[in-house]
Amino acid sequence: DNQLKGYLTEDESIAYNIIKNKAQAILITKECENDKYMTVEATEIKSNISTKNKEINIKIEMTGNINETMCNIKLNNEKNIKKIEKELNTYIEEKIKTSVNNIRKTYNSDVFGFLDLIYKTDYNTYKKIKDNWYKEEFKNIKINIDANIDIIGKGNVLEGNNEKN
């Protein structure tokens, strides 16, 4: 009803901007060893939302640069980069899915425009669910997130971080 229901958290705001193609760059800080972290700057962020059979599919493509790492990992090894990419993809998918679900649960507001997308792409489904969207369908619609980050830069790191005790 065009009323302010609340404010998104930082993670929810980032997820919203990624999904709506409004994010230009984000920093992703992820634990890679016990109490050691890695920071990746994601740029060229593009998302594509589609719907089929009352499911929302969100595909996210990013390019990334490793800006900082405290972890003992050799960044000049392609296997290690692929492993980092895979872990980051899972991490991004979980963060965005959690944020979307929190927004649905907390505000019951379709800020992402999912119903509008269903209207534009699958009108027959839209007619079936439109009257019950906020009461039932929106809370239970399945949302699939597929993230793909391609790490193309490693800053000026030549070797892995070799910490000496």
Secondary structure in CASP SS format (residue, H / E / C, confidence):
PFRMAT SS
TARGET T0000
AUTHOR 0000-0000-0000
METHOD secondary structure of the structure
MODEL  1
D C 1.00
N C 1.00
Q C 1.00
L C 1.00
K C 1.00
G C 1.00
Y C 1.00
L C 1.00
T C 1.00
E H 1.00
D H 1.00
E H 1.00
S H 1.00
I H 1.00
A H 1.00
Y H 1.00
N H 1.00
I H 1.00
I H 1.00
K C 1.00
N C 1.00
K C 1.00
A C 1.00
Q C 1.00
A E 1.00
I E 1.00
L E 1.00
I E 1.00
T E 1.00
K E 1.00
E E 1.00
C E 1.00
E E 1.00
N C 1.00
D C 1.00
K E 1.00
Y E 1.00
M E 1.00
T E 1.00
V E 1.00
E E 1.00
A E 1.00
T E 1.00
E E 1.00
I E 1.00
K E 1.00
S E 1.00
N E 1.00
I E 1.00
S E 1.00
T E 1.00
K E 1.00
N C 1.00
K C 1.00
E E 1.00
I E 1.00
N E 1.00
I E 1.00
K E 1.00
I E 1.00
E E 1.00
M E 1.00
T E 1.00
G E 1.00
N E 1.00
I E 1.00
N E 1.00
E E 1.00
T E 1.00
M C 1.00
C C 1.00
N C 1.00
I C 1.00
K C 1.00
L C 1.00
N C 1.00
N C 1.00
E H 1.00
K H 1.00
N H 1.00
I H 1.00
K H 1.00
K H 1.00
I H 1.00
E H 1.00
K H 1.00
E H 1.00
L H 1.00
N H 1.00
T H 1.00
Y H 1.00
I H 1.00
E H 1.00
E H 1.00
K H 1.00
I H 1.00
K H 1.00
T H 1.00
S H 1.00
V H 1.00
N H 1.00
N H 1.00
I H 1.00
R H 1.00
K H 1.00
T H 1.00
Y H 1.00
N C 1.00
S C 1.00
D C 1.00
V C 1.00
F C 1.00
G C 1.00
F H 1.00
L H 1.00
D H 1.00
L H 1.00
I H 1.00
Y H 1.00
K H 1.00
T H 1.00
D C 1.00
Y H 1.00
N H 1.00
T H 1.00
Y H 1.00
K H 1.00
K H 1.00
I H 1.00
K H 1.00
D H 1.00
N H 1.00
W H 1.00
Y H 1.00
K H 1.00
E H 1.00
E H 1.00
F H 1.00
K H 1.00
N H 1.00
I C 1.00
K E 1.00
I E 1.00
N E 1.00
I E 1.00
D E 1.00
A E 1.00
N E 1.00
I E 1.00
D E 1.00
I E 1.00
I E 1.00
G E 1.00
K C 1.00
G C 1.00
N C 1.00
V C 1.00
L C 1.00
E C 1.00
G C 1.00
N C 1.00
N C 1.00
E C 1.00
K C 1.00
N C 1.00
END
